[in-house]
């Protein structure tokens, strides 16, 4: 089990928060998958599959699409972390 990259990457670093805000703004706060209001930013290609944090690999996403992709333990981990980060 190597969950450390998810812990690091989903953390609330300043750079990530800024990038995330930019992606949401660019997308007009619309989910790239279903068009609902977006509050999350999703990695189109997961880092575990070689994806990066570059803007091109990021997509605005609603909570349902971002957390409901069925990636098993990874999405469960993400859900827990996001809940923890919520104000
Ligand atoms: Zn959606």
PDB file of the backbone (N, CA, C, O) and the ligand in Angstrom, with CONECT records:
HET     ZN  A 101       1
ATOM      1  N   UNK A   1       0.843  -1.211   0.000  1.00  0.00           N
ATOM      2  CA  UNK A   1       0.000   0.000   0.000  1.00  0.00           C
ATOM      3  C   UNK A   1       0.876   1.259   0.000  1.00  0.00           C
ATOM      4  O   UNK A   1       1.638   1.500   0.937  1.00  0.00           O
ATOM      5  N   UNK A   2       0.756   2.031  -1.035  1.00  0.00           N
ATOM      6  CA  UNK A   2       1.497   3.294  -1.072  1.00  0.00           C
ATOM      7  C   UNK A   2       0.523   4.425  -1.310  1.00  0.00           C
ATOM      8  O   UNK A   2       0.237   4.788  -2.452  1.00  0.00           O
ATOM      9  N   UNK A   3       0.027   4.965  -0.250  1.00  0.00           N
ATOM     10  CA  UNK A   3      -0.938   6.052  -0.346  1.00  0.00           C
ATOM     11  C   UNK A   3      -0.290   7.425  -0.155  1.00  0.00           C
ATOM     12  O   UNK A   3      -0.973   8.449  -0.147  1.00  0.00           O
ATOM     13  N   UNK A   4       1.012   7.432  -0.005  1.00  0.00           N
ATOM     14  CA  UNK A   4       1.645   8.699   0.379  1.00  0.00           C
ATOM     15  C   UNK A   4       1.533   9.771  -0.702  1.00  0.00           C
ATOM     16  O   UNK A   4       1.423  10.956  -0.386  1.00  0.00           O
ATOM     17  N   UNK A   5       1.560   9.367  -1.983  1.00  0.00           N
ATOM     18  CA  UNK A   5       1.489  10.396  -3.018  1.00  0.00           C
ATOM     19  C   UNK A   5       0.141  11.105  -2.981  1.00  0.00           C
ATOM     20  O   UNK A   5       0.066  12.319  -3.171  1.00  0.00           O
ATOM     21  N   UNK A   6      -0.912  10.352  -2.737  1.00  0.00           N
ATOM     22  CA  UNK A   6      -2.235  10.980  -2.649  1.00  0.00           C
ATOM     23  C   UNK A   6      -2.293  11.944  -1.466  1.00  0.00           C
ATOM     24  O   UNK A   6      -2.858  13.034  -1.562  1.00  0.00           O
ATOM     25  N   UNK A   7      -1.712  11.532  -0.375  1.00  0.00           N
ATOM     26  CA  UNK A   7      -1.719  12.401   0.793  1.00  0.00           C
ATOM     27  C   UNK A   7      -0.981  13.707   0.493  1.00  0.00           C
ATOM     28  O   UNK A   7      -1.418  14.793   0.873  1.00  0.00           O
ATOM     29  N   UNK A   8       0.143  13.568  -0.196  1.00  0.00           N
ATOM     30  CA  UNK A   8       0.925  14.758  -0.500  1.00  0.00           C
ATOM     31  C   UNK A   8       0.186  15.645  -1.497  1.00  0.00           C
ATOM     32  O   UNK A   8       0.063  16.854  -1.301  1.00  0.00           O
ATOM     33  N   UNK A   9      -0.307  15.018  -2.579  1.00  0.00           N
ATOM     34  CA  UNK A   9      -0.831  15.816  -3.681  1.00  0.00           C
ATOM     35  C   UNK A   9      -2.189  16.429  -3.372  1.00  0.00           C
ATOM     36  O   UNK A   9      -2.526  17.485  -3.906  1.00  0.00           O
ATOM     37  N   UNK A  10      -2.964  15.787  -2.529  1.00  0.00           N
ATOM     38  CA  UNK A  10      -4.278  16.329  -2.232  1.00  0.00           C
ATOM     39  C   UNK A  10      -4.218  17.300  -1.062  1.00  0.00           C
ATOM     40  O   UNK A  10      -5.246  17.803  -0.610  1.00  0.00           O
ATOM     41  N   UNK A  11      -3.025  17.556  -0.582  1.00  0.00           N
ATOM     42  CA  UNK A  11      -2.885  18.480   0.543  1.00  0.00           C
ATOM     43  C   UNK A  11      -3.182  19.906   0.120  1.00  0.00           C
ATOM     44  O   UNK A  11      -3.238  20.211  -1.071  1.00  0.00           O
ATOM     45  N   UNK A  12      -3.370  20.766   1.087  1.00  0.00           N
ATOM     46  CA  UNK A  12      -3.777  22.123   0.762  1.00  0.00           C
ATOM     47  C   UNK A  12      -2.562  23.038   0.683  1.00  0.00           C
ATOM     48  O   UNK A  12      -2.476  24.031   1.405  1.00  0.00           O
ATOM     49  N   UNK A  13      -1.627  22.699  -0.193  1.00  0.00           N
ATOM     50  CA  UNK A  13      -0.511  23.610  -0.395  1.00  0.00           C
ATOM     51  C   UNK A  13      -1.004  24.857  -1.110  1.00  0.00           C
ATOM     52  O   UNK A  13      -2.027  24.826  -1.793  1.00  0.00           O
ATOM     53  N   UNK A  14      -0.286  25.938  -0.952  1.00  0.00           N
ATOM     54  CA  UNK A  14      -0.689  27.197  -1.562  1.00  0.00           C
ATOM     55  C   UNK A  14      -0.732  27.059  -3.077  1.00  0.00           C
ATOM     56  O   UNK A  14      -1.679  27.517  -3.717  1.00  0.00           O
ATOM     57  N   UNK A  15       0.282  26.432  -3.649  1.00  0.00           N
ATOM     58  CA  UNK A  15       0.351  26.289  -5.102  1.00  0.00           C
ATOM     59  C   UNK A  15      -0.858  25.518  -5.626  1.00  0.00           C
ATOM     60  O   UNK A  15      -1.448  25.876  -6.646  1.00  0.00           O
ATOM     61  N   UNK A  16      -1.213  24.455  -4.912  1.00  0.00           N
ATOM     62  CA  UNK A  16      -2.346  23.643  -5.364  1.00  0.00           C
ATOM     63  C   UNK A  16      -3.644  24.432  -5.265  1.00  0.00           C
ATOM     64  O   UNK A  16      -4.482  24.375  -6.165  1.00  0.00           O
ATOM     65  N   UNK A  17      -3.810  25.163  -4.179  1.00  0.00           N
ATOM     66  CA  UNK A  17      -5.048  25.950  -4.022  1.00  0.00           C
ATOM     67  C   UNK A  17      -5.178  26.979  -5.139  1.00  0.00           C
ATOM     68  O   UNK A  17      -6.270  27.203  -5.660  1.00  0.00           O
ATOM     69  N   UNK A  18      -4.060  27.603  -5.504  1.00  0.00           N
ATOM     70  CA  UNK A  18      -4.099  28.617  -6.558  1.00  0.00           C
ATOM     71  C   UNK A  18      -4.410  27.990  -7.910  1.00  0.00           C
ATOM     72  O   UNK A  18      -5.217  28.505  -8.684  1.00  0.00           O
ATOM     73  N   UNK A  19      -3.757  26.874  -8.171  1.00  0.00           N
ATOM     74  CA  UNK A  19      -3.972  26.169  -9.437  1.00  0.00           C
ATOM     75  C   UNK A  19      -5.430  25.734  -9.560  1.00  0.00           C
ATOM     76  O   UNK A  19      -6.065  25.888 -10.603  1.00  0.00           O
ATOM     77  N   UNK A  20      -5.924  25.195  -8.478  1.00  0.00           N
ATOM     78  CA  UNK A  20      -7.298  24.719  -8.411  1.00  0.00           C
ATOM     79  C   UNK A  20      -8.273  25.865  -8.689  1.00  0.00           C
ATOM     80  O   UNK A  20      -9.224  25.701  -9.453  1.00  0.00           O
ATOM     81  N   UNK A  21      -8.039  27.009  -8.079  1.00  0.00           N
ATOM     82  CA  UNK A  21      -8.912  28.164  -8.283  1.00  0.00           C
ATOM     83  C   UNK A  21      -8.879  28.609  -9.740  1.00  0.00           C
ATOM     84  O   UNK A  21      -9.904  28.999 -10.299  1.00  0.00           O
ATOM     85  N   UNK A  22      -7.694  28.548 -10.356  1.00  0.00           N
ATOM     86  CA  UNK A  22      -7.574  28.938 -11.759  1.00  0.00           C
ATOM     87  C   UNK A  22      -8.348  27.986 -12.663  1.00  0.00           C
ATOM     88  O   UNK A  22      -9.035  28.412 -13.592  1.00  0.00           O
ATOM     89  N   UNK A  23      -8.230  26.716 -12.384  1.00  0.00           N
ATOM     90  CA  UNK A  23      -8.924  25.725 -13.212  1.00  0.00           C
ATOM     91  C   UNK A  23     -10.431  25.911 -13.097  1.00  0.00           C
ATOM     92  O   UNK A  23     -11.147  25.859 -14.097  1.00  0.00           O
ATOM     93  N   UNK A  24     -10.904  26.127 -11.885  1.00  0.00           N
ATOM     94  CA  UNK A  24     -12.343  26.325 -11.689  1.00  0.00           C
ATOM     95  C   UNK A  24     -12.816  27.581 -12.409  1.00  0.00           C
ATOM     96  O   UNK A  24     -13.882  27.593 -13.025  1.00  0.00           O
ATOM     97  N   UNK A  25     -12.012  28.635 -12.326  1.00  0.00           N
ATOM     98  CA  UNK A  25     -12.388  29.891 -12.958  1.00  0.00           C
ATOM     99  C   UNK A  25     -12.436  29.737 -14.474  1.00  0.00           C
ATOM    100  O   UNK A  25     -13.382  30.183 -15.124  1.00  0.00           O
ATOM    101  N   UNK A  26     -11.414  29.106 -15.025  1.00  0.00           N
ATOM    102  CA  UNK A  26     -11.364  28.872 -16.474  1.00  0.00           C
ATOM    103  C   UNK A  26     -12.586  28.110 -16.957  1.00  0.00           C
ATOM    104  O   UNK A  26     -13.097  28.362 -18.048  1.00  0.00           O
ATOM    105  N   UNK A  27     -13.041  27.195 -16.152  1.00  0.00           N
ATOM    106  CA  UNK A  27     -14.161  26.347 -16.558  1.00  0.00           C
ATOM    107  C   UNK A  27     -15.496  27.012 -16.258  1.00  0.00           C
ATOM    108  O   UNK A  27     -16.555  26.429 -16.493  1.00  0.00           O
ATOM    109  N   UNK A  28     -15.444  28.242 -15.735  1.00  0.00           N
ATOM    110  CA  UNK A  28     -16.686  28.906 -15.376  1.00  0.00           C
ATOM    111  C   UNK A  28     -17.392  28.186 -14.231  1.00  0.00           C
ATOM    112  O   UNK A  28     -18.612  28.262 -14.090  1.00  0.00           O
ATOM    113  N   UNK A  29     -16.605  27.488 -13.419  1.00  0.00           N
ATOM    114  CA  UNK A  29     -17.138  26.722 -12.289  1.00  0.00           C
ATOM    115  C   UNK A  29     -18.191  25.710 -12.743  1.00  0.00           C
ATOM    116  O   UNK A  29     -19.162  25.437 -12.037  1.00  0.00           O
ATOM    117  N   UNK A  30     -17.972  25.165 -13.932  1.00  0.00           N
ATOM    118  CA  UNK A  30     -18.857  24.125 -14.445  1.00  0.00           C
ATOM    119  C   UNK A  30     -18.105  22.808 -14.508  1.00  0.00           C
ATOM    120  O   UNK A  30     -16.946  22.769 -14.922  1.00  0.00           O
ATOM    121  N   UNK A  31     -18.752  21.743 -14.102  1.00  0.00           N
ATOM    122  CA  UNK A  31     -18.152  20.418 -14.173  1.00  0.00           C
ATOM    123  C   UNK A  31     -17.866  20.048 -15.639  1.00  0.00           C
ATOM    124  O   UNK A  31     -18.731  20.184 -16.504  1.00  0.00           O
ATOM    125  N   UNK A  32     -16.651  19.582 -15.895  1.00  0.00           N
ATOM    126  CA  UNK A  32     -16.271  19.228 -17.269  1.00  0.00           C
ATOM    127  C   UNK A  32     -16.978  17.961 -17.734  1.00  0.00           C
ATOM    128  O   UNK A  32     -17.009  17.674 -18.931  1.00  0.00           O
ATOM    129  N   UNK A  33     -17.541  17.208 -16.811  1.00  0.00           N
ATOM    130  CA  UNK A  33     -18.144  15.920 -17.158  1.00  0.00           C
ATOM    131  C   UNK A  33     -19.654  16.004 -17.305  1.00  0.00           C
ATOM    132  O   UNK A  33     -20.225  15.378 -18.198  1.00  0.00           O
ATOM    133  N   UNK A  34     -20.306  16.770 -16.442  1.00  0.00           N
ATOM    134  CA  UNK A  34     -21.769  16.772 -16.480  1.00  0.00           C
ATOM    135  C   UNK A  34     -22.370  18.174 -16.520  1.00  0.00           C
ATOM    136  O   UNK A  34     -23.578  18.313 -16.713  1.00  0.00           O
ATOM    137  N   UNK A  35     -21.556  19.218 -16.343  1.00  0.00           N
ATOM    138  CA  UNK A  35     -22.066  20.577 -16.448  1.00  0.00           C
ATOM    139  C   UNK A  35     -22.656  21.141 -15.158  1.00  0.00           C
ATOM    140  O   UNK A  35     -23.090  22.293 -15.123  1.00  0.00           O
ATOM    141  N   UNK A  36     -22.672  20.345 -14.116  1.00  0.00           N
ATOM    142  CA  UNK A  36     -23.145  20.848 -12.837  1.00  0.00           C
ATOM    143  C   UNK A  36     -22.134  21.848 -12.265  1.00  0.00           C
ATOM    144  O   UNK A  36     -20.997  21.903 -12.733  1.00  0.00           O
ATOM    145  N   UNK A  37     -22.524  22.622 -11.280  1.00  0.00           N
ATOM    146  CA  UNK A  37     -21.560  23.514 -10.632  1.00  0.00           C
ATOM    147  C   UNK A  37     -20.362  22.722 -10.096  1.00  0.00           C
ATOM    148  O   UNK A  37     -20.528  21.712  -9.411  1.00  0.00           O
ATOM    149  N   UNK A  38     -19.173  23.190 -10.415  1.00  0.00           N
ATOM    150  CA  UNK A  38     -17.966  22.467 -10.023  1.00  0.00           C
ATOM    151  C   UNK A  38     -17.375  23.051  -8.752  1.00  0.00           C
ATOM    152  O   UNK A  38     -17.245  24.266  -8.605  1.00  0.00           O
ATOM    153  N   UNK A  39     -17.031  22.182  -7.862  1.00  0.00           N
ATOM    154  CA  UNK A  39     -16.357  22.619  -6.636  1.00  0.00           C
ATOM    155  C   UNK A  39     -15.057  21.866  -6.432  1.00  0.00           C
ATOM    156  O   UNK A  39     -14.334  22.123  -5.470  1.00  0.00           O
ATOM    157  N   UNK A  40     -14.755  20.944  -7.323  1.00  0.00           N
ATOM    158  CA  UNK A  40     -13.553  20.122  -7.206  1.00  0.00           C
ATOM    159  C   UNK A  40     -12.723  20.264  -8.475  1.00  0.00           C
ATOM    160  O   UNK A  40     -13.205  20.731  -9.507  1.00  0.00           O
ATOM    161  N   UNK A  41     -11.476  19.854  -8.372  1.00  0.00           N
ATOM    162  CA  UNK A  41     -10.635  19.773  -9.560  1.00  0.00           C
ATOM    163  C   UNK A  41     -10.121  18.343  -9.656  1.00  0.00           C
ATOM    164  O   UNK A  41      -9.544  17.794  -8.718  1.00  0.00           O
ATOM    165  N   UNK A  42     -10.354  17.770 -10.823  1.00  0.00           N
ATOM    166  CA  UNK A  42     -10.017  16.366 -11.019  1.00  0.00           C
ATOM    167  C   UNK A  42      -8.781  16.228 -11.895  1.00  0.00           C
ATOM    168  O   UNK A  42      -8.557  17.033 -12.798  1.00  0.00           O
ATOM    169  N   UNK A  43      -7.981  15.203 -11.622  1.00  0.00           N
ATOM    170  CA  UNK A  43      -6.883  14.872 -12.524  1.00  0.00           C
ATOM    171  C   UNK A  43      -7.428  13.959 -13.620  1.00  0.00           C
ATOM    172  O   UNK A  43      -7.885  12.851 -13.342  1.00  0.00           O
ATOM    173  N   UNK A  44      -7.377  14.426 -14.857  1.00  0.00           N
ATOM    174  CA  UNK A  44      -7.893  13.611 -15.962  1.00  0.00           C
ATOM    175  C   UNK A  44      -7.140  12.289 -16.024  1.00  0.00           C
ATOM    176  O   UNK A  44      -7.745  11.219 -16.102  1.00  0.00           O
ATOM    177  N   UNK A  45      -5.830  12.373 -15.990  1.00  0.00           N
ATOM    178  CA  UNK A  45      -5.014  11.164 -15.865  1.00  0.00           C
ATOM    179  C   UNK A  45      -4.462  11.123 -14.452  1.00  0.00           C
ATOM    180  O   UNK A  45      -3.679  11.993 -14.071  1.00  0.00           O
ATOM    181  N   UNK A  46      -4.853  10.134 -13.671  1.00  0.00           N
ATOM    182  CA  UNK A  46      -4.385  10.084 -12.284  1.00  0.00           C
ATOM    183  C   UNK A  46      -2.861  10.049 -12.231  1.00  0.00           C
ATOM    184  O   UNK A  46      -2.210   9.484 -13.110  1.00  0.00           O
ATOM    185  N   UNK A  47      -2.308  10.657 -11.194  1.00  0.00           N
ATOM    186  CA  UNK A  47      -0.854  10.631 -11.064  1.00  0.00           C
ATOM    187  C   UNK A  47      -0.328   9.207 -10.990  1.00  0.00           C
ATOM    188  O   UNK A  47       0.788   8.922 -11.425  1.00  0.00           O
ATOM    189  N   UNK A  48      -1.136   8.322 -10.438  1.00  0.00           N
ATOM    190  CA  UNK A  48      -0.706   6.927 -10.376  1.00  0.00           C
ATOM    191  C   UNK A  48      -0.550   6.320 -11.764  1.00  0.00           C
ATOM    192  O   UNK A  48       0.115   5.297 -11.929  1.00  0.00           O
ATOM    193  N   UNK A  49      -1.168   6.956 -12.770  1.00  0.00           N
ATOM    194  CA  UNK A  49      -1.051   6.480 -14.145  1.00  0.00           C
ATOM    195  C   UNK A  49      -0.154   7.396 -14.971  1.00  0.00           C
ATOM    196  O   UNK A  49      -0.170   7.343 -16.201  1.00  0.00           O
ATOM    197  N   UNK A  50       0.625   8.234 -14.295  1.00  0.00           N
ATOM    198  CA  UNK A  50       1.577   9.078 -15.009  1.00  0.00           C
ATOM    199  C   UNK A  50       1.086  10.491 -15.260  1.00  0.00           C
ATOM    200  O   UNK A  50       1.768  11.266 -15.930  1.00  0.00           O
ATOM    201  N   UNK A  51      -0.087  10.845 -14.736  1.00  0.00           N
ATOM    202  CA  UNK A  51      -0.608  12.201 -14.905  1.00  0.00           C
ATOM    203  C   UNK A  51       0.193  13.193 -14.078  1.00  0.00           C
ATOM    204  O   UNK A  51       0.883  12.824 -13.128  1.00  0.00           O
ATOM    205  N   UNK A  52       0.084  14.470 -14.464  1.00  0.00           N
ATOM    206  CA  UNK A  52       0.815  15.507 -13.740  1.00  0.00           C
ATOM    207  C   UNK A  52      -0.162  16.523 -13.174  1.00  0.00           C
ATOM    208  O   UNK A  52      -1.373  16.415 -13.368  1.00  0.00           O
ATOM    209  N   UNK A  53       0.375  17.505 -12.475  1.00  0.00           N
ATOM    210  CA  UNK A  53      -0.439  18.596 -11.947  1.00  0.00           C
ATOM    211  C   UNK A  53      -0.531  19.764 -12.925  1.00  0.00           C
ATOM    212  O   UNK A  53      -0.929  20.863 -12.537  1.00  0.00           O
ATOM    213  N   UNK A  54      -0.173  19.542 -14.172  1.00  0.00           N
ATOM    214  CA  UNK A  54      -0.251  20.649 -15.130  1.00  0.00           C
ATOM    215  C   UNK A  54      -1.708  20.966 -15.443  1.00  0.00           C
ATOM    216  O   UNK A  54      -2.586  20.111 -15.330  1.00  0.00           O
ATOM    217  N   UNK A  55      -1.942  22.199 -15.833  1.00  0.00           N
ATOM    218  CA  UNK A  55      -3.303  22.636 -16.109  1.00  0.00           C
ATOM    219  C   UNK A  55      -3.998  21.718 -17.106  1.00  0.00           C
ATOM    220  O   UNK A  55      -5.196  21.460 -16.997  1.00  0.00           O
ATOM    221  N   UNK A  56      -3.241  21.233 -18.071  1.00  0.00           N
ATOM    222  CA  UNK A  56      -3.855  20.409 -19.107  1.00  0.00           C
ATOM    223  C   UNK A  56      -4.368  19.078 -18.574  1.00  0.00           C
ATOM    224  O   UNK A  56      -5.216  18.436 -19.195  1.00  0.00           O
ATOM    225  N   UNK A  57      -3.863  18.679 -17.451  1.00  0.00           N
ATOM    226  CA  UNK A  57      -4.311  17.407 -16.883  1.00  0.00           C
ATOM    227  C   UNK A  57      -5.390  17.603 -15.830  1.00  0.00           C
ATOM    228  O   UNK A  57      -5.829  16.643 -15.195  1.00  0.00           O
ATOM    229  N   UNK A  58      -5.815  18.845 -15.646  1.00  0.00           N
ATOM    230  CA  UNK A  58      -6.788  19.116 -14.600  1.00  0.00           C
ATOM    231  C   UNK A  58      -8.124  19.515 -15.207  1.00  0.00           C
ATOM    232  O   UNK A  58      -8.173  20.193 -16.234  1.00  0.00           O
ATOM    233  N   UNK A  59      -9.191  19.097 -14.575  1.00  0.00           N
ATOM    234  CA  UNK A  59     -10.521  19.433 -15.065  1.00  0.00           C
ATOM    235  C   UNK A  59     -11.400  19.819 -13.890  1.00  0.00           C
ATOM    236  O   UNK A  59     -11.397  19.155 -12.853  1.00  0.00           O
ATOM    237  N   UNK A  60     -12.155  20.901 -14.061  1.00  0.00           N
ATOM    238  CA  UNK A  60     -13.142  21.253 -13.054  1.00  0.00           C
ATOM    239  C   UNK A  60     -14.162  20.126 -12.973  1.00  0.00           C
ATOM    240  O   UNK A  60     -14.529  19.536 -13.989  1.00  0.00           O
ATOM    241  N   UNK A  61     -14.604  19.838 -11.790  1.00  0.00           N
ATOM    242  CA  UNK A  61     -15.504  18.699 -11.607  1.00  0.00           C
ATOM    243  C   UNK A  61     -16.418  18.948 -10.419  1.00  0.00           C
ATOM    244  O   UNK A  61     -16.033  19.587  -9.440  1.00  0.00           O
ATOM    245  N   UNK A  62     -17.633  18.432 -10.522  1.00  0.00           N
ATOM    246  CA  UNK A  62     -18.496  18.477  -9.348  1.00  0.00           C
ATOM    247  C   UNK A  62     -18.082  17.346  -8.408  1.00  0.00           C
ATOM    248  O   UNK A  62     -17.333  16.449  -8.796  1.00  0.00           O
ATOM    249  N   UNK A  63     -18.562  17.395  -7.203  1.00  0.00           N
ATOM    250  CA  UNK A  63     -18.168  16.395  -6.216  1.00  0.00           C
ATOM    251  C   UNK A  63     -18.540  14.991  -6.669  1.00  0.00           C
ATOM    252  O   UNK A  63     -17.772  14.046  -6.490  1.00  0.00           O
ATOM    253  N   UNK A  64     -19.714  14.865  -7.252  1.00  0.00           N
ATOM    254  CA  UNK A  64     -20.201  13.546  -7.643  1.00  0.00           C
ATOM    255  C   UNK A  64     -19.291  12.909  -8.695  1.00  0.00           C
ATOM    256  O   UNK A  64     -18.930  11.737  -8.589  1.00  0.00           O
ATOM    257  N   UNK A  65     -18.924  13.697  -9.715  1.00  0.00           N
ATOM    258  CA  UNK A  65     -18.080  13.144 -10.771  1.00  0.00           C
ATOM    259  C   UNK A  65     -16.659  12.893 -10.258  1.00  0.00           C
ATOM    260  O   UNK A  65     -16.042  11.886 -10.603  1.00  0.00           O
ATOM    261  N   UNK A  66     -16.152  13.793  -9.450  1.00  0.00           N
ATOM    262  CA  UNK A  66     -14.777  13.638  -8.994  1.00  0.00           C
ATOM    263  C   UNK A  66     -14.643  12.452  -8.050  1.00  0.00           C
ATOM    264  O   UNK A  66     -13.669  11.703  -8.122  1.00  0.00           O
ATOM    265  N   UNK A  67     -15.607  12.286  -7.179  1.00  0.00           N
ATOM    266  CA  UNK A  67     -15.472  11.256  -6.153  1.00  0.00           C
ATOM    267  C   UNK A  67     -16.100   9.942  -6.576  1.00  0.00           C
ATOM    268  O   UNK A  67     -15.874   8.910  -5.945  1.00  0.00           O
ATOM    269  N   UNK A  68     -16.885   9.976  -7.635  1.00  0.00           N
ATOM    270  CA  UNK A  68     -17.634   8.787  -7.984  1.00  0.00           C
ATOM    271  C   UNK A  68     -17.063   8.033  -9.167  1.00  0.00           C
ATOM    272  O   UNK A  68     -17.790   7.313  -9.853  1.00  0.00           O
ATOM    273  N   UNK A  69     -15.776   8.187  -9.416  1.00  0.00           N
ATOM    274  CA  UNK A  69     -15.214   7.571 -10.606  1.00  0.00           C
ATOM    275  C   UNK A  69     -14.905   6.088 -10.431  1.00  0.00           C
ATOM    276  O   UNK A  69     -14.486   5.409 -11.369  1.00  0.00           O
ATOM    277  N   UNK A  70     -15.114   5.613  -9.245  1.00  0.00           N
ATOM    278  CA  UNK A  70     -14.951   4.181  -9.036  1.00  0.00           C
ATOM    279  C   UNK A  70     -13.521   3.706  -9.149  1.00  0.00           C
ATOM    280  O   UNK A  70     -13.256   2.662  -9.745  1.00  0.00           O
ATOM    281  N   UNK A  71     -12.586   4.468  -8.577  1.00  0.00           N
ATOM    282  CA  UNK A  71     -11.195   4.050  -8.621  1.00  0.00           C
ATOM    283  C   UNK A  71     -10.801   3.346  -7.324  1.00  0.00           C
ATOM    284  O   UNK A  71      -9.630   3.318  -6.945  1.00  0.00           O
ATOM    285  N   UNK A  72     -11.787   2.788  -6.663  1.00  0.00           N
ATOM    286  CA  UNK A  72     -11.506   1.947  -5.522  1.00  0.00           C
ATOM    287  C   UNK A  72     -10.914   2.712  -4.347  1.00  0.00           C
ATOM    288  O   UNK A  72     -11.406   3.777  -3.973  1.00  0.00           O
ATOM    289  N   UNK A  73      -9.866   2.164  -3.775  1.00  0.00           N
ATOM    290  CA  UNK A  73      -9.336   2.720  -2.537  1.00  0.00           C
ATOM    291  C   UNK A  73      -8.890   4.162  -2.744  1.00  0.00           C
ATOM    292  O   UNK A  73      -8.962   4.979  -1.827  1.00  0.00           O
ATOM    293  N   UNK A  74      -8.432   4.468  -3.947  1.00  0.00           N
ATOM    294  CA  UNK A  74      -7.974   5.830  -4.181  1.00  0.00           C
ATOM    295  C   UNK A  74      -9.120   6.828  -4.007  1.00  0.00           C
ATOM    296  O   UNK A  74      -8.943   7.866  -3.369  1.00  0.00           O
ATOM    297  N   UNK A  75     -10.294   6.524  -4.570  1.00  0.00           N
ATOM    298  CA  UNK A  75     -11.366   7.500  -4.453  1.00  0.00           C
ATOM    299  C   UNK A  75     -11.895   7.534  -3.017  1.00  0.00           C
ATOM    300  O   UNK A  75     -12.367   8.571  -2.551  1.00  0.00           O
ATOM    301  N   UNK A  76     -11.815   6.418  -2.331  1.00  0.00           N
ATOM    302  CA  UNK A  76     -12.221   6.452  -0.920  1.00  0.00           C
ATOM    303  C   UNK A  76     -11.266   7.315  -0.117  1.00  0.00           C
ATOM    304  O   UNK A  76     -11.678   8.054   0.778  1.00  0.00           O
ATOM    305  N   UNK A  77      -9.988   7.214  -0.444  1.00  0.00           N
ATOM    306  CA  UNK A  77      -9.003   8.029   0.255  1.00  0.00           C
ATOM    307  C   UNK A  77      -9.243   9.501  -0.040  1.00  0.00           C
ATOM    308  O   UNK A  77      -9.209  10.338   0.862  1.00  0.00           O
ATOM    309  N   UNK A  78      -9.484   9.809  -1.310  1.00  0.00           N
ATOM    310  CA  UNK A  78      -9.720  11.198  -1.679  1.00  0.00           C
ATOM    311  C   UNK A  78     -10.931  11.753  -0.939  1.00  0.00           C
ATOM    312  O   UNK A  78     -10.905  12.879  -0.441  1.00  0.00           O
ATOM    313  N   UNK A  79     -11.985  10.957  -0.874  1.00  0.00           N
ATOM    314  CA  UNK A  79     -13.197  11.437  -0.225  1.00  0.00           C
ATOM    315  C   UNK A  79     -12.903  11.812   1.226  1.00  0.00           C
ATOM    316  O   UNK A  79     -13.352  12.846   1.719  1.00  0.00           O
ATOM    317  N   UNK A  80     -12.151  10.960   1.890  1.00  0.00           N
ATOM    318  CA  UNK A  80     -11.831  11.231   3.281  1.00  0.00           C
ATOM    319  C   UNK A  80     -10.999  12.491   3.428  1.00  0.00           C
ATOM    320  O   UNK A  80     -11.239  13.296   4.329  1.00  0.00           O
ATOM    321  N   UNK A  81     -10.026  12.666   2.551  1.00  0.00           N
ATOM    322  CA  UNK A  81      -9.161  13.834   2.638  1.00  0.00           C
ATOM    323  C   UNK A  81      -9.938  15.109   2.348  1.00  0.00           C
ATOM    324  O   UNK A  81      -9.741  16.126   3.013  1.00  0.00           O
ATOM    325  N   UNK A  82     -10.812  15.056   1.363  1.00  0.00           N
ATOM    326  CA  UNK A  82     -11.559  16.254   1.017  1.00  0.00           C
ATOM    327  C   UNK A  82     -12.513  16.625   2.153  1.00  0.00           C
ATOM    328  O   UNK A  82     -12.711  17.803   2.452  1.00  0.00           O
ATOM    329  N   UNK A  83     -13.083  15.635   2.761  1.00  0.00           N
ATOM    330  CA  UNK A  83     -13.961  15.914   3.890  1.00  0.00           C
ATOM    331  C   UNK A  83     -13.162  16.593   5.005  1.00  0.00           C
ATOM    332  O   UNK A  83     -13.652  17.501   5.677  1.00  0.00           O
ATOM    333  N   UNK A  84     -11.920  16.130   5.185  1.00  0.00           N
ATOM    334  CA  UNK A  84     -11.090  16.693   6.230  1.00  0.00           C
ATOM    335  C   UNK A  84     -10.694  18.133   5.912  1.00  0.00           C
ATOM    336  O   UNK A  84     -10.513  18.947   6.818  1.00  0.00           O
ATOM    337  N   UNK A  85     -10.560  18.441   4.625  1.00  0.00           N
ATOM    338  CA  UNK A  85     -10.112  19.771   4.221  1.00  0.00           C
ATOM    339  C   UNK A  85     -11.237  20.778   4.194  1.00  0.00           C
ATOM    340  O   UNK A  85     -11.002  21.986   4.181  1.00  0.00           O
ATOM    341  N   UNK A  86     -12.473  20.274   4.185  1.00  0.00           N
ATOM    342  CA  UNK A  86     -13.625  21.168   4.089  1.00  0.00           C
ATOM    343  C   UNK A  86     -13.687  22.058   5.324  1.00  0.00           C
ATOM    344  O   UNK A  86     -13.501  21.580   6.443  1.00  0.00           O
ATOM    345  N   UNK A  87     -13.943  23.329   5.133  1.00  0.00           N
ATOM    346  CA  UNK A  87     -13.982  24.244   6.281  1.00  0.00           C
ATOM    347  C   UNK A  87     -15.104  23.912   7.265  1.00  0.00           C
ATOM    348  O   UNK A  87     -15.259  24.595   8.278  1.00  0.00           O
TER     349      UNK A  87
HETATM  350 ZN    ZN A 101     -20.136  16.410 -12.680  1.00  0.00          ZN
END
